[in-house]
Amino acid sequence: MNALVFPVCIIGAAGAAGVAVSVVSLHFFRHWLRPRTIPASAAVNKPRTIISIGTMVKSAVAELAQDRRSRRSKKIMAVLAMGLFLCGEMATGKMLFALICAVVGTGGMYAYSIRQEKRSRDRINLQLAEALTMIANSVRAGQSLQQALEFLTQESQPPLSFEFSQMVSEMRFGTPLFDALQGFARRVPTADVVMAVNAIHLAKETGGNLAEILTRVASTIAERRKIQGKVNALTAQGRASGMIMSIIPFVLLGLLYAMEPSMIELLFTTFLGNLMLLAVIVMISAGAYMIDKIVNVSV
């Protein structure tokens, strides 16, 4: 039991320091993390509202999930890296461990933002075939494409309804149909969305049967989703193996420290041990990245 006192104290100190540094960082950088609102010139007479730290954190996570390459997302990642570095420095007193905390924590948040973005795109792809079928039926009923999009905005579910709502809003303010569709393809650059946008554009330019073209595109997207589901099922074992192989070294490190702390403490108290831990983290990360690239097969 005494062997577990040291890691428990380190974890507790790091957690307390993390909370303190996060609060201070959010206070000084709240103008970066503040949720986007209407311009100040349009809200001159409105009272200033106080935004809580929890709201700013949720806004920052949403911004990372929406567009991790934006300037605001980069600022958020910089604040996170600085806070984690200070937490590691205060908890362990070692520069190398502080650097590991900053790199691992920032990398984890970046991976989380990639995962959330992928989930959002997957949900849009799942909804797209049914949405194109609804547009084709509306066009057959005599509605224009813009009217069909407005109807779909009310009938579809998020996140696809948000994208169609933005397209309709842009067209109401005078944006051409092709530009609005291209904006949708830029926000959701998946193969299914690009194919649907190109099909609509070609049908409008050449005067083809839009309803028939959209029906065929919806059928093609549905078949691709079936094949992608089979591929995901066949590669599920590889993804599980990669996850297990990435977690096992850290589990073994904890067990060995509990059984023989004097032997494992050298990894934390000597410079050579710190370098070995850093090398292990780098190699595990590289292996997980390679396995992810191997098992993720796109149709």
CORGIBEL-V618530 format. One line per field, one symbol per residue. ss: DSSP state (H for helix, E for strand, C for the rest). A space follows every 10 residues. Layout:
# CORGIBEL-V618530
ss=???
This chain:
# CORGIBEL-V618530
ss=CCHHHHHHHH HHHHHHHHHH HHHHHHHHCH HHHCCCCCCH HHHCCCCCCC CCHHHHHHHH HHHHHHCCCC HHHHHHHHHH HHHHHHHHHH HHCCHHHHHH HHHHHHHHHH HHHHHHHHHH HHHHHHHHHH HHHHHHHHHH CCCCHHHHHH HHHHHCCCCH HHHHHHHHHH HHCCCCHHHH HHHHHHHCCC HHHHHHHHHH HHHHHHCCCH HHHHHHHHHH HHHHHHHHHH HHHHCHHHHH HHHHHHHHHH HHHHHHHHHC HHHHHHHHHC HHHHHHHHHH HHHHHHHHHH HHHHHCCCC
